[in-house]
Amino acid sequence: MRGLIVIVSVHIADIGVRAVRAVLRERPRPGETPGLRYAETTLTGAIAAGPPKVRPGRAALLASWDDDAALDRFLAEDPLPQRLAGGWHVRLRPLRFSGSWGPMPVEIGPGAAEDEEDGPVAVLTLGQLRLRRALPFLRANSRAAGRAAADPAMAASVALARPPRFVGTFSLWQSASAMRRYAYGSAQPEHKEVVREHQAKPFHHEAGFLRCRPYGAQGTLDGQEPVAAAALAPRIP
């Protein structure tokens, strides 16, 4: 039996509507791609208040790997990352995990979160939507997303979706304390309200929340390299 995953990668690129359709069909599969544990190719949108705002020509790939060598082989040999090569990708090392996401068991190394204040942190949310709860989920998510989009400590964000059920987000924050202030602070209760609503009547069949240390970023997203921009930005008190 294989061990649990070690790293996660997120790849985001503007490639055009027709190419996005091809990327959705080309989702890599464990067993066919050496070292791959999990992969999802998705549509993307903005994390913002209001109805979902899809970005039609932008695609994303979320994947988990045995190690960096497996990801390196994939980048060098598989045609899918070549389609996404004009965008941005980042490697993520898990720090904390809550909830559950069966397809992607996560290994958190001993002491992994001890230095998480030292630089940017990334957060992945993963959900398998209950379709009958889709409208309440969208209403609740709009409140929290609007607050997140307005937070100056959030350096980059992308909404992820693969209809009809997969929904997720990727966000990059200047620090773990900035992220926690948004998620749990009393001055910004919207996220906590969504969490309570989900706990009372779940939006998802399964949901996971993964906090990571970003490293090894390449390319640009919306004209900048987000990890470097987050590290250099003045810290929000």
C-alpha positions as CSV (number, residue, x, y, z in Angstrom):
1,M,0.0,0.0,0.0
2,R,1.3,3.4,-0.9
3,G,1.9,6.1,1.7
4,L,0.0,9.3,1.9
5,I,0.6,12.3,-0.4
6,V,3.5,14.6,0.2
7,I,2.9,17.5,-2.2
8,V,0.1,19.3,-4.0
9,S,0.3,21.3,-7.2
10,V,-2.0,24.0,-8.6
11,H,-1.8,25.0,-12.2
12,I,-3.8,28.0,-13.7
13,A,-3.6,29.3,-17.2
14,D,-5.6,31.5,-19.7
15,I,-5.8,29.2,-22.8
16,G,-9.1,30.1,-24.5
17,V,-12.5,28.6,-24.4
18,R,-11.9,25.7,-26.8
19,A,-8.7,24.7,-25.1
20,V,-10.4,24.7,-21.7
21,R,-12.9,22.1,-23.0
22,A,-9.9,19.9,-24.0
23,V,-8.3,20.3,-20.6
24,L,-11.5,19.2,-18.9
25,R,-11.4,16.0,-21.0
26,E,-7.7,15.4,-20.3
27,R,-7.8,15.0,-16.6
28,P,-4.8,12.9,-15.5
29,R,-5.6,9.6,-13.8
30,P,-3.7,7.8,-11.0
31,G,-2.3,4.6,-12.3
32,E,-1.7,6.1,-15.7
33,T,0.5,8.9,-14.6
34,P,3.5,7.8,-12.4
35,G,3.5,9.3,-8.9
36,L,0.0,10.9,-9.3
37,R,-2.4,10.4,-6.4
38,Y,-5.3,12.7,-7.4
39,A,-6.1,15.2,-10.1
40,E,-9.0,17.5,-11.0
41,T,-9.2,19.7,-14.1
42,T,-11.6,22.6,-13.6
43,L,-13.3,25.7,-14.8
44,T,-12.3,28.8,-13.0
45,G,-14.0,32.0,-11.7
46,A,-13.6,34.9,-9.4
47,I,-13.9,34.8,-5.6
48,A,-16.3,37.7,-5.3
49,A,-19.7,38.6,-3.9
50,G,-22.8,38.0,-6.0
51,P,-23.6,35.2,-8.6
52,P,-20.7,33.0,-9.8
53,K,-18.4,34.8,-12.1
54,V,-16.9,32.3,-14.5
55,R,-13.7,33.1,-16.4
56,P,-14.5,31.2,-19.7
57,G,-10.9,30.9,-21.1
58,R,-9.1,30.1,-17.9
59,A,-8.5,26.5,-16.8
60,A,-7.0,25.0,-13.6
61,L,-5.4,21.7,-12.7
62,L,-5.3,20.6,-9.0
63,A,-3.1,17.5,-8.3
64,S,-1.4,15.6,-5.6
65,W,1.9,13.7,-6.0
66,D,4.3,11.3,-4.3
67,D,7.1,13.8,-4.5
68,D,8.7,16.6,-6.5
69,A,10.3,14.1,-8.9
70,A,6.9,12.8,-9.9
71,L,5.6,16.3,-10.6
72,D,8.9,17.1,-12.5
73,R,8.3,14.0,-14.8
74,F,4.7,15.1,-15.4
75,L,5.8,18.6,-16.4
76,A,8.4,17.3,-18.7
77,E,6.6,14.5,-20.4
78,D,2.8,15.0,-20.3
79,P,1.0,17.1,-23.0
80,L,-1.5,18.6,-20.5
81,P,1.1,20.8,-18.6
82,Q,2.3,22.0,-22.0
83,R,-1.2,23.4,-22.6
84,L,-1.0,25.2,-19.3
85,A,2.6,26.3,-19.6
86,G,1.8,29.9,-20.4
87,G,0.2,30.4,-17.0
88,W,1.3,29.9,-13.4
89,H,1.8,26.9,-11.2
90,V,2.8,26.4,-7.6
91,R,3.9,23.5,-5.4
92,L,2.3,23.3,-2.0
93,R,3.4,21.4,1.1
94,P,0.5,20.5,3.5
95,L,0.6,22.2,6.9
96,R,-2.9,21.5,8.3
97,F,-6.0,19.6,7.1
98,S,-9.6,19.6,8.4
99,G,-12.7,17.8,7.1
100,S,-12.3,14.9,4.7
101,W,-11.5,14.4,1.1
102,G,-11.4,10.6,0.4
103,P,-9.7,10.9,-3.0
104,M,-6.8,12.8,-1.6
105,P,-5.6,11.7,1.8
106,V,-3.1,14.2,3.2
107,E,0.1,13.6,5.2
108,I,1.1,16.4,7.6
109,G,4.7,16.1,8.6
110,P,5.7,16.4,12.3
111,G,6.0,20.1,13.2
112,A,4.9,21.1,9.7
113,A,2.8,24.1,10.9
114,E,5.3,25.4,13.4
115,D,6.8,28.0,11.0
116,E,3.6,28.8,9.1
117,E,3.8,32.5,10.0
118,D,7.1,32.8,8.2
119,G,5.8,33.8,4.8
120,P,2.7,33.3,2.6
121,V,0.2,30.4,3.1
122,A,-2.2,28.9,0.6
123,V,-5.6,27.5,1.3
124,L,-7.5,25.0,-0.8
125,T,-11.2,24.2,-0.1
126,L,-12.7,21.1,-1.7
127,G,-16.4,20.2,-1.9
128,Q,-18.6,17.6,-3.4
129,L,-21.8,19.6,-3.6
130,R,-25.2,18.3,-2.6
131,L,-27.2,19.5,-5.6
132,R,-30.3,20.2,-3.5
133,R,-28.2,22.5,-1.4
134,A,-26.7,24.4,-4.3
135,L,-28.7,27.6,-4.0
136,P,-28.2,28.0,-0.2
137,F,-24.5,27.2,-0.8
138,L,-24.2,29.9,-3.5
139,R,-25.9,32.5,-1.3
140,A,-23.8,31.7,1.7
141,N,-20.6,31.6,-0.3
142,S,-21.3,35.0,-1.9
143,R,-21.2,36.6,1.6
144,A,-17.9,35.0,2.6
145,A,-16.3,35.4,-0.9
146,G,-17.2,39.1,-1.0
147,R,-15.4,39.7,2.3
148,A,-12.4,37.6,1.2
149,A,-12.1,39.6,-2.1
150,A,-12.0,42.8,-0.1
151,D,-9.3,41.7,2.3
152,P,-5.9,43.4,1.4
153,A,-4.0,40.4,2.8
154,M,-5.3,38.0,0.2
155,A,-2.7,38.1,-2.6
156,A,-4.4,35.8,-5.2
157,S,-7.6,33.7,-5.4
158,V,-9.4,31.5,-7.9
159,A,-12.8,29.7,-7.7
160,L,-12.7,26.2,-9.0
161,A,-15.6,24.1,-10.4
162,R,-16.2,20.9,-12.3
163,P,-20.0,20.6,-12.8
164,P,-22.1,19.2,-11.5
165,R,-20.6,18.5,-8.1
166,F,-17.0,19.6,-7.6
167,V,-16.5,23.1,-6.2
168,G,-13.4,24.5,-4.6
169,T,-11.3,27.6,-4.1
170,F,-7.6,28.4,-4.0
171,S,-6.4,31.4,-2.1
172,L,-3.0,32.8,-1.2
173,W,-2.5,34.9,1.9
174,Q,0.4,37.0,3.2
175,S,0.5,35.0,6.4
176,A,-1.4,32.4,8.4
177,S,-2.4,35.1,10.9
178,A,-4.0,37.2,8.1
179,M,-5.9,34.2,6.8
180,R,-7.1,33.3,10.3
181,R,-8.3,36.9,10.9
182,Y,-10.5,36.6,7.9
183,A,-11.7,33.1,8.7
184,Y,-12.3,33.4,12.4
185,G,-12.0,37.1,13.5
186,S,-14.9,38.7,15.2
187,A,-14.7,41.8,12.9
188,Q,-15.4,39.7,9.8
189,P,-18.1,37.1,10.8
190,E,-19.2,36.1,7.3
191,H,-16.9,33.1,7.0
192,K,-17.8,31.8,10.4
193,E,-21.5,32.1,9.6
194,V,-21.0,30.0,6.5
195,V,-19.2,27.4,8.6
196,R,-22.0,27.3,11.1
197,E,-24.6,27.0,8.4
198,H,-22.7,24.1,6.8
199,Q,-22.3,22.3,10.1
200,A,-26.1,22.6,10.8
201,K,-27.1,21.4,7.3
202,P,-24.1,20.5,5.1
203,F,-23.8,21.9,1.6
204,H,-21.5,19.0,0.6
205,H,-21.4,15.3,0.7
206,E,-17.7,15.6,1.6
207,A,-15.6,18.7,2.2
208,G,-11.9,19.3,3.0
209,F,-9.9,22.3,3.9
210,L,-6.1,22.2,3.3
211,R,-3.6,24.9,4.4
212,C,-0.2,24.7,2.7
213,R,3.2,26.3,2.4
214,P,3.7,27.5,-1.2
215,Y,7.1,26.9,-2.8
216,G,8.6,26.4,-6.3
217,A,6.2,28.8,-8.1
218,Q,6.7,29.4,-11.8
219,G,5.1,31.7,-14.3
220,T,2.6,34.5,-13.7
221,L,-1.0,35.0,-12.9
222,D,-2.7,38.3,-13.8
223,G,0.6,39.9,-14.5
224,Q,2.5,38.9,-11.4
225,E,4.0,35.9,-9.6
226,P,1.6,35.8,-6.6
227,V,3.9,34.1,-4.0
228,A,6.7,36.6,-4.5
229,A,4.2,39.5,-4.5
230,A,2.7,38.2,-1.2
231,A,6.1,37.8,0.4
232,L,7.2,41.4,-0.6
233,A,3.9,43.1,0.2
234,P,3.7,45.2,3.4
235,R,2.2,43.1,6.2
236,I,-1.4,44.0,7.1
237,P,-1.4,44.7,10.9
